[in-house]
């Protein structure tokens, strides 16, 4: 009779995926949605609004202009940014939800 044994997960599966955005794109980790109103009422899952702010976790080198020179980015890793409700593309990296978008889709930097 065969018996099943548990194996330890390999270290390769525990490795985090690294994403480096290209050109003028940024990778944003959205802030958590509010679970409670200011008056103390808890919100159900369906009533929560998607956050429109997040922290930049990776940024590309910048866009190429018509002469082939790189135009520096106005934002950097660690900045908290404000973006439009339907901006960017939602992606899943190792179980975490991120948004990848162009720098031009960002509305502002929070201070």
CNS distance restraints for C-alpha pairs under 8 A (distance, minus, plus):
assign (resid   9 and name CA) (resid  13 and name CA) 6.87 0.50 0.50
assign (resid   9 and name CA) (resid  14 and name CA) 7.57 0.50 0.50
assign (resid  10 and name CA) (resid  14 and name CA) 6.93 0.50 0.50
assign (resid  11 and name CA) (resid  15 and name CA) 6.53 0.50 0.50
assign (resid  16 and name CA) (resid  94 and name CA) 6.68 0.50 0.50
assign (resid  17 and name CA) (resid  93 and name CA) 6.81 0.50 0.50
assign (resid  17 and name CA) (resid  94 and name CA) 6.70 0.50 0.50
assign (resid  19 and name CA) (resid  58 and name CA) 7.57 0.50 0.50
assign (resid  20 and name CA) (resid  58 and name CA) 6.41 0.50 0.50
assign (resid  20 and name CA) (resid  59 and name CA) 6.97 0.50 0.50
assign (resid  20 and name CA) (resid  60 and name CA) 6.64 0.50 0.50
assign (resid  21 and name CA) (resid  25 and name CA) 5.50 0.50 0.50
assign (resid  21 and name CA) (resid  26 and name CA) 5.94 0.50 0.50
assign (resid  21 and name CA) (resid  27 and name CA) 6.68 0.50 0.50
assign (resid  21 and name CA) (resid  58 and name CA) 6.75 0.50 0.50
assign (resid  21 and name CA) (resid  59 and name CA) 5.74 0.50 0.50
assign (resid  21 and name CA) (resid  60 and name CA) 4.72 0.50 0.50
assign (resid  21 and name CA) (resid 100 and name CA) 7.88 0.50 0.50
assign (resid  22 and name CA) (resid  59 and name CA) 7.79 0.50 0.50
assign (resid  22 and name CA) (resid  60 and name CA) 4.82 0.50 0.50
assign (resid  22 and name CA) (resid  61 and name CA) 6.94 0.50 0.50
assign (resid  22 and name CA) (resid  62 and name CA) 7.83 0.50 0.50
assign (resid  23 and name CA) (resid  60 and name CA) 5.09 0.50 0.50
assign (resid  23 and name CA) (resid  61 and name CA) 5.58 0.50 0.50
assign (resid  23 and name CA) (resid  62 and name CA) 4.72 0.50 0.50
assign (resid  23 and name CA) (resid  63 and name CA) 4.79 0.50 0.50
assign (resid  23 and name CA) (resid  64 and name CA) 7.36 0.50 0.50
assign (resid  24 and name CA) (resid  59 and name CA) 7.48 0.50 0.50
assign (resid  24 and name CA) (resid  60 and name CA) 5.50 0.50 0.50
assign (resid  24 and name CA) (resid  61 and name CA) 6.63 0.50 0.50
assign (resid  24 and name CA) (resid  62 and name CA) 4.42 0.50 0.50
assign (resid  24 and name CA) (resid  63 and name CA) 4.92 0.50 0.50
assign (resid  24 and name CA) (resid  73 and name CA) 6.93 0.50 0.50
assign (resid  24 and name CA) (resid 102 and name CA) 5.63 0.50 0.50
assign (resid  24 and name CA) (resid 103 and name CA) 5.67 0.50 0.50
assign (resid  25 and name CA) (resid  59 and name CA) 6.19 0.50 0.50
assign (resid  25 and name CA) (resid  60 and name CA) 5.51 0.50 0.50
assign (resid  25 and name CA) (resid  62 and name CA) 7.67 0.50 0.50
assign (resid  25 and name CA) (resid 100 and name CA) 6.74 0.50 0.50
assign (resid  25 and name CA) (resid 101 and name CA) 5.36 0.50 0.50
assign (resid  25 and name CA) (resid 102 and name CA) 4.19 0.50 0.50
assign (resid  25 and name CA) (resid 103 and name CA) 5.69 0.50 0.50
assign (resid  26 and name CA) (resid  56 and name CA) 6.66 0.50 0.50
assign (resid  26 and name CA) (resid  57 and name CA) 7.73 0.50 0.50
assign (resid  26 and name CA) (resid  58 and name CA) 5.81 0.50 0.50
assign (resid  26 and name CA) (resid  59 and name CA) 4.36 0.50 0.50
assign (resid  26 and name CA) (resid  60 and name CA) 6.19 0.50 0.50
assign (resid  26 and name CA) (resid 100 and name CA) 5.70 0.50 0.50
assign (resid  26 and name CA) (resid 101 and name CA) 5.62 0.50 0.50
assign (resid  26 and name CA) (resid 102 and name CA) 6.20 0.50 0.50
assign (resid  26 and name CA) (resid 103 and name CA) 6.52 0.50 0.50
assign (resid  27 and name CA) (resid  56 and name CA) 5.79 0.50 0.50
assign (resid  27 and name CA) (resid  57 and name CA) 5.73 0.50 0.50
assign (resid  27 and name CA) (resid  58 and name CA) 5.07 0.50 0.50
assign (resid  27 and name CA) (resid  59 and name CA) 6.25 0.50 0.50
assign (resid  27 and name CA) (resid  98 and name CA) 6.78 0.50 0.50
assign (resid  27 and name CA) (resid  99 and name CA) 5.87 0.50 0.50
assign (resid  27 and name CA) (resid 100 and name CA) 4.57 0.50 0.50
assign (resid  27 and name CA) (resid 101 and name CA) 6.78 0.50 0.50
assign (resid  28 and name CA) (resid  54 and name CA) 5.90 0.50 0.50
assign (resid  28 and name CA) (resid  55 and name CA) 5.46 0.50 0.50
assign (resid  28 and name CA) (resid  56 and name CA) 4.45 0.50 0.50
assign (resid  28 and name CA) (resid  57 and name CA) 5.80 0.50 0.50
assign (resid  28 and name CA) (resid  58 and name CA) 7.32 0.50 0.50
assign (resid  28 and name CA) (resid  98 and name CA) 5.70 0.50 0.50
assign (resid  28 and name CA) (resid  99 and name CA) 5.13 0.50 0.50
assign (resid  28 and name CA) (resid 100 and name CA) 6.15 0.50 0.50
assign (resid  28 and name CA) (resid 101 and name CA) 7.91 0.50 0.50
assign (resid  29 and name CA) (resid  54 and name CA) 5.33 0.50 0.50
assign (resid  29 and name CA) (resid  55 and name CA) 5.31 0.50 0.50
assign (resid  29 and name CA) (resid  56 and name CA) 6.35 0.50 0.50
assign (resid  29 and name CA) (resid  57 and name CA) 6.63 0.50 0.50
assign (resid  29 and name CA) (resid  97 and name CA) 7.07 0.50 0.50
assign (resid  29 and name CA) (resid  98 and name CA) 4.90 0.50 0.50
assign (resid  29 and name CA) (resid  99 and name CA) 6.52 0.50 0.50
assign (resid  30 and name CA) (resid  51 and name CA) 6.54 0.50 0.50
assign (resid  30 and name CA) (resid  52 and name CA) 7.26 0.50 0.50
assign (resid  30 and name CA) (resid  53 and name CA) 5.94 0.50 0.50
assign (resid  30 and name CA) (resid  54 and name CA) 4.00 0.50 0.50
assign (resid  30 and name CA) (resid  55 and name CA) 6.51 0.50 0.50
assign (resid  30 and name CA) (resid  97 and name CA) 7.70 0.50 0.50
assign (resid  30 and name CA) (resid  98 and name CA) 6.44 0.50 0.50
assign (resid  30 and name CA) (resid  99 and name CA) 7.16 0.50 0.50
assign (resid  31 and name CA) (resid  51 and name CA) 6.03 0.50 0.50
assign (resid  31 and name CA) (resid  52 and name CA) 7.76 0.50 0.50
assign (resid  31 and name CA) (resid  53 and name CA) 5.93 0.50 0.50
assign (resid  31 and name CA) (resid  54 and name CA) 4.89 0.50 0.50
assign (resid  31 and name CA) (resid  55 and name CA) 7.40 0.50 0.50
assign (resid  32 and name CA) (resid  51 and name CA) 6.75 0.50 0.50
assign (resid  33 and name CA) (resid  48 and name CA) 6.42 0.50 0.50
assign (resid  33 and name CA) (resid  49 and name CA) 6.53 0.50 0.50
assign (resid  33 and name CA) (resid  50 and name CA) 6.00 0.50 0.50
assign (resid  33 and name CA) (resid  51 and name CA) 5.61 0.50 0.50
assign (resid  34 and name CA) (resid  43 and name CA) 7.92 0.50 0.50
assign (resid  34 and name CA) (resid  48 and name CA) 6.72 0.50 0.50
assign (resid  34 and name CA) (resid  49 and name CA) 7.73 0.50 0.50
assign (resid  35 and name CA) (resid  42 and name CA) 5.82 0.50 0.50
assign (resid  35 and name CA) (resid  43 and name CA) 5.36 0.50 0.50
assign (resid  35 and name CA) (resid  44 and name CA) 7.64 0.50 0.50
assign (resid  35 and name CA) (resid  48 and name CA) 7.02 0.50 0.50
assign (resid  36 and name CA) (resid  40 and name CA) 5.78 0.50 0.50
assign (resid  36 and name CA) (resid  41 and name CA) 5.42 0.50 0.50
assign (resid  36 and name CA) (resid  42 and name CA) 4.30 0.50 0.50
assign (resid  36 and name CA) (resid  43 and name CA) 5.59 0.50 0.50
assign (resid  37 and name CA) (resid  41 and name CA) 5.23 0.50 0.50
assign (resid  37 and name CA) (resid  42 and name CA) 6.45 0.50 0.50
assign (resid  37 and name CA) (resid  43 and name CA) 7.19 0.50 0.50
assign (resid  43 and name CA) (resid  47 and name CA) 6.04 0.50 0.50
assign (resid  43 and name CA) (resid  48 and name CA) 6.38 0.50 0.50
assign (resid  44 and name CA) (resid  48 and name CA) 6.78 0.50 0.50
assign (resid  50 and name CA) (resid  85 and name CA) 7.56 0.50 0.50
assign (resid  51 and name CA) (resid  85 and name CA) 7.89 0.50 0.50
assign (resid  52 and name CA) (resid  82 and name CA) 5.78 0.50 0.50
assign (resid  52 and name CA) (resid  83 and name CA) 5.46 0.50 0.50
assign (resid  52 and name CA) (resid  84 and name CA) 6.31 0.50 0.50
assign (resid  52 and name CA) (resid  85 and name CA) 5.96 0.50 0.50
assign (resid  53 and name CA) (resid  80 and name CA) 6.87 0.50 0.50
assign (resid  53 and name CA) (resid  81 and name CA) 5.52 0.50 0.50
assign (resid  53 and name CA) (resid  82 and name CA) 4.52 0.50 0.50
assign (resid  53 and name CA) (resid  83 and name CA) 6.24 0.50 0.50
assign (resid  54 and name CA) (resid  80 and name CA) 5.48 0.50 0.50
assign (resid  54 and name CA) (resid  81 and name CA) 5.58 0.50 0.50
assign (resid  54 and name CA) (resid  82 and name CA) 6.82 0.50 0.50
assign (resid  55 and name CA) (resid  77 and name CA) 7.78 0.50 0.50
assign (resid  55 and name CA) (resid  78 and name CA) 5.95 0.50 0.50
assign (resid  55 and name CA) (resid  79 and name CA) 5.69 0.50 0.50
assign (resid  55 and name CA) (resid  80 and name CA) 4.39 0.50 0.50
assign (resid  55 and name CA) (resid  81 and name CA) 6.21 0.50 0.50
assign (resid  56 and name CA) (resid  76 and name CA) 7.08 0.50 0.50
assign (resid  56 and name CA) (resid  77 and name CA) 5.07 0.50 0.50
assign (resid  56 and name CA) (resid  78 and name CA) 5.33 0.50 0.50
assign (resid  56 and name CA) (resid  79 and name CA) 5.61 0.50 0.50
assign (resid  56 and name CA) (resid  80 and name CA) 6.43 0.50 0.50
assign (resid  56 and name CA) (resid  81 and name CA) 7.28 0.50 0.50
assign (resid  57 and name CA) (resid  77 and name CA) 5.33 0.50 0.50
assign (resid  57 and name CA) (resid  78 and name CA) 6.25 0.50 0.50
assign (resid  58 and name CA) (resid  76 and name CA) 7.90 0.50 0.50
assign (resid  58 and name CA) (resid  77 and name CA) 5.61 0.50 0.50
assign (resid  59 and name CA) (resid  76 and name CA) 6.60 0.50 0.50
assign (resid  59 and name CA) (resid  77 and name CA) 6.35 0.50 0.50
assign (resid  61 and name CA) (resid  70 and name CA) 7.60 0.50 0.50
assign (resid  61 and name CA) (resid  72 and name CA) 7.03 0.50 0.50
assign (resid  61 and name CA) (resid  73 and name CA) 7.08 0.50 0.50
assign (resid  62 and name CA) (resid  70 and name CA) 5.85 0.50 0.50
assign (resid  62 and name CA) (resid  71 and name CA) 5.39 0.50 0.50
assign (resid  62 and name CA) (resid  72 and name CA) 5.18 0.50 0.50
assign (resid  62 and name CA) (resid  73 and name CA) 5.28 0.50 0.50
assign (resid  63 and name CA) (resid  70 and name CA) 5.62 0.50 0.50
assign (resid  63 and name CA) (resid  71 and name CA) 5.39 0.50 0.50
assign (resid  63 and name CA) (resid  72 and name CA) 7.38 0.50 0.50
assign (resid  63 and name CA) (resid  73 and name CA) 7.91 0.50 0.50
assign (resid  64 and name CA) (resid  68 and name CA) 5.41 0.50 0.50
assign (resid  64 and name CA) (resid  69 and name CA) 5.42 0.50 0.50
assign (resid  64 and name CA) (resid  70 and name CA) 4.58 0.50 0.50
assign (resid  64 and name CA) (resid  71 and name CA) 6.05 0.50 0.50
assign (resid  65 and name CA) (resid  69 and name CA) 5.61 0.50 0.50
assign (resid  65 and name CA) (resid  70 and name CA) 6.38 0.50 0.50
assign (resid  65 and name CA) (resid  71 and name CA) 6.62 0.50 0.50
assign (resid  73 and name CA) (resid 103 and name CA) 7.65 0.50 0.50
assign (resid  75 and name CA) (resid  79 and name CA) 6.68 0.50 0.50
assign (resid  75 and name CA) (resid 103 and name CA) 7.89 0.50 0.50
assign (resid  75 and name CA) (resid 109 and name CA) 7.76 0.50 0.50
assign (resid  79 and name CA) (resid 109 and name CA) 6.76 0.50 0.50
assign (resid  79 and name CA) (resid 110 and name CA) 7.47 0.50 0.50
assign (resid  80 and name CA) (resid 109 and name CA) 5.91 0.50 0.50
assign (resid  80 and name CA) (resid 110 and name CA) 5.38 0.50 0.50
assign (resid  80 and name CA) (resid 111 and name CA) 7.59 0.50 0.50
assign (resid  81 and name CA) (resid 106 and name CA) 6.92 0.50 0.50
assign (resid  81 and name CA) (resid 107 and name CA) 7.46 0.50 0.50
assign (resid  81 and name CA) (resid 108 and name CA) 5.74 0.50 0.50
assign (resid  81 and name CA) (resid 109 and name CA) 4.40 0.50 0.50
assign (resid  81 and name CA) (resid 110 and name CA) 5.52 0.50 0.50
assign (resid  82 and name CA) (resid 106 and name CA) 6.16 0.50 0.50
assign (resid  82 and name CA) (resid 107 and name CA) 5.44 0.50 0.50
assign (resid  82 and name CA) (resid 108 and name CA) 5.21 0.50 0.50
assign (resid  82 and name CA) (resid 109 and name CA) 6.15 0.50 0.50
assign (resid  82 and name CA) (resid 110 and name CA) 6.84 0.50 0.50
assign (resid  83 and name CA) (resid  87 and name CA) 6.51 0.50 0.50
assign (resid  83 and name CA) (resid 105 and name CA) 6.54 0.50 0.50
assign (resid  83 and name CA) (resid 106 and name CA) 4.67 0.50 0.50
assign (resid  83 and name CA) (resid 107 and name CA) 5.04 0.50 0.50
assign (resid  83 and name CA) (resid 108 and name CA) 7.11 0.50 0.50
assign (resid  84 and name CA) (resid 105 and name CA) 7.18 0.50 0.50
assign (resid  84 and name CA) (resid 106 and name CA) 7.13 0.50 0.50
assign (resid  84 and name CA) (resid 107 and name CA) 6.87 0.50 0.50
assign (resid  87 and name CA) (resid 101 and name CA) 6.89 0.50 0.50
assign (resid  87 and name CA) (resid 105 and name CA) 6.32 0.50 0.50
assign (resid  88 and name CA) (resid  99 and name CA) 5.89 0.50 0.50
assign (resid  88 and name CA) (resid 100 and name CA) 5.42 0.50 0.50
assign (resid  88 and name CA) (resid 101 and name CA) 4.23 0.50 0.50
assign (resid  88 and name CA) (resid 102 and name CA) 7.23 0.50 0.50
assign (resid  88 and name CA) (resid 105 and name CA) 7.35 0.50 0.50
assign (resid  89 and name CA) (resid  99 and name CA) 5.37 0.50 0.50
assign (resid  89 and name CA) (resid 100 and name CA) 5.41 0.50 0.50
assign (resid  89 and name CA) (resid 101 and name CA) 6.47 0.50 0.50
assign (resid  90 and name CA) (resid  97 and name CA) 6.84 0.50 0.50
assign (resid  90 and name CA) (resid  98 and name CA) 5.75 0.50 0.50
assign (resid  90 and name CA) (resid  99 and name CA) 4.50 0.50 0.50
assign (resid  90 and name CA) (resid 100 and name CA) 6.62 0.50 0.50
assign (resid  91 and name CA) (resid  97 and name CA) 5.89 0.50 0.50
assign (resid  91 and name CA) (resid  98 and name CA) 5.33 0.50 0.50
assign (resid  91 and name CA) (resid  99 and name CA) 5.95 0.50 0.50
assign (resid  91 and name CA) (resid 100 and name CA) 7.28 0.50 0.50
assign (resid  92 and name CA) (resid  96 and name CA) 5.51 0.50 0.50
assign (resid  92 and name CA) (resid  97 and name CA) 4.73 0.50 0.50
assign (resid  92 and name CA) (resid  98 and name CA) 6.18 0.50 0.50
assign (resid  93 and name CA) (resid  97 and name CA) 6.53 0.50 0.50
assign (resid  93 and name CA) (resid  98 and name CA) 7.21 0.50 0.50
assign (resid 101 and name CA) (resid 105 and name CA) 6.51 0.50 0.50
assign (resid 101 and name CA) (resid 106 and name CA) 7.94 0.50 0.50
assign (resid 102 and name CA) (resid 106 and name CA) 7.34 0.50 0.50
